[in-house]
Amino acid sequence: MIATPGKKQSINQGERHENELQGGTEQEEIMSQRRNIASRTLFWCALILGAAGSYNGVLAQSGIDTHDMERIGHSDLQGRSSYEPTVIQQGNRFILYVGHHAGSALNPLTGSVEANGTSIVDVTNPRRPVQLYHIPGVPGGGQDNSMVRVCAGSSLPHGMPGHFYMLRVYGSQAHEIWDTTNPSHPTFLTTVVSGLNATHKNWWECDTGIAYLVANKPSEGWHVNQHIKIYDLSNPASPRYIRDFGLAGQNPVSMTTPIPPGVHGPIAVPSKNRVYIPYGVGANGVVQIVDRNKLLNAFTNPVSPTDAELLAPQVGRIDMSPDQGGHTTFPVYGIPQPEYDNFTSGKTRDVLVVTSESTANFCQEAPHFGFLLDITTDSKPWPLSTLRVNDDDGNPNFCSRGPRFGTHATNENFYAPYYGRLTFISYFDAGVRVWDIRDPVHPKQVAHFIPPVNSFTQPSCATINGQTVCKTNVMTNNVELDTRNLIYIVDRVGSGADILQLIGDAAKIGSGQADRDR
């Protein structure tokens, strides 16, 4: 079991904020004043540096850029680089959990500098989020603690009703579970697996307890740094190992070459008996569709499977072009297709939303896109359309702004009414983009939101023609929805979390009011 720092602070952090949900504190007001002063300073520095033509300037156009979306709340997340947002209703409260990238920052709740770990924020009143706690990551801040999922004990087969459980990564070393029933006083529960040298984007089935953990244990001899370890976490206090999984060629006993790229993050749908697995992240991508029952049962060698055991559950696969990778694979089932009402078949369509991850600042790479794949016959996945934002859609253009520009991730929520109508995709410095996918052959962008630069936003740099070039702009990393139809985005370069809602025509499409107009 890995001892995680930060547990002794739980009483101090919790007591300080337990009664702050309806009103601010003196400390909040001071911090707000400091941020306002810093923002004004940043603005004037931007003007001066822009006039001087410096390469280390702040983007002059730092206001909100939006269409049919509005921001209703913001949390600074203590200026930490943020990756995964997860929102869950706990009783009468809505709680936002955020996993952070590597780094360290001051935690005003404790007065200490802490390695980036996991933030817990009360968003019950989305116009006034209150950070309740920060669980530190690996001491030194040199490892990502980017992933977090949460399940209610009442939904897990062997969980404790009334309790809530958080699955998170502990740097690249381990996956662990915390009891967050009282989000102001989280308590460490157990380590699922340790001795790792890589972790990333896991998936936890809250109705079955099965968890698909992205990991690698060097002692086991897998040929890639990220593959899948599957555990039964139906009783969060007593994890049970099931098996390891990946593509043939990645496994220790395989002689298959070339070795396929590592996995990014699976998404499982027990009711459909499917698991969707993307590989490659930003290059040489592979999208694999797997029979869930066979995945969990059809094997003899759990740690070191044969190629045949890895191929046995595969239903379908498509290899992407070399400059595109598999980052997210999110299924959308049963989209009505009124355009084909006069046909004898094809009146509904199942679609897989796929994104490739942009990985270079200042567009020092090929462009990255989102895609809609037809998986109505999922043994033969096939591209239908591309979800593209152009560089010159921004003013100034997105490539010139500094951070990455291109697709990153989709939302991963099956919530009505947006499911089957809209998909939300993070585009780094182009913010979050909302696509109408009711006609997946002709998807339409219907809304977007780009947050403003603030005092926590960190510069993004690249080496171009031998010269280091830096600019400061936001980088929207991941996107999440809640059951109130609110949208959450978090920033990779420290700009915090924004809480958004749809307005105008986009809201009508999302709610279903516009369905009759098709």
PyMOL commands that set and color helices and strands:
alter all, ss='L'
color gray80, all
select helices_A, chain A and resi 7-17+26-52+77-79+218-220+270-272+292-297+307-311+338-340+391-393+398-401+504-511+515-517
alter helices_A, ss='H'
color red, helices_A
select strands_A, chain A and resi 56-58+65-67+69-75+82-90+93-100+104-107+112-115+118-122+130-135+148-152+164-170+174-179+187-193+198-199+203-204+210-216+227-232+240-245+267-269+274-279+286-291+314-319+328-336+348-355+370-374+382-387+422-426+432-436+444-450+459-464+467-472+476-481+487-491+497-502
alter strands_A, ss='S'
color yellow, strands_A
deselect
rebuild
show_as cartoon
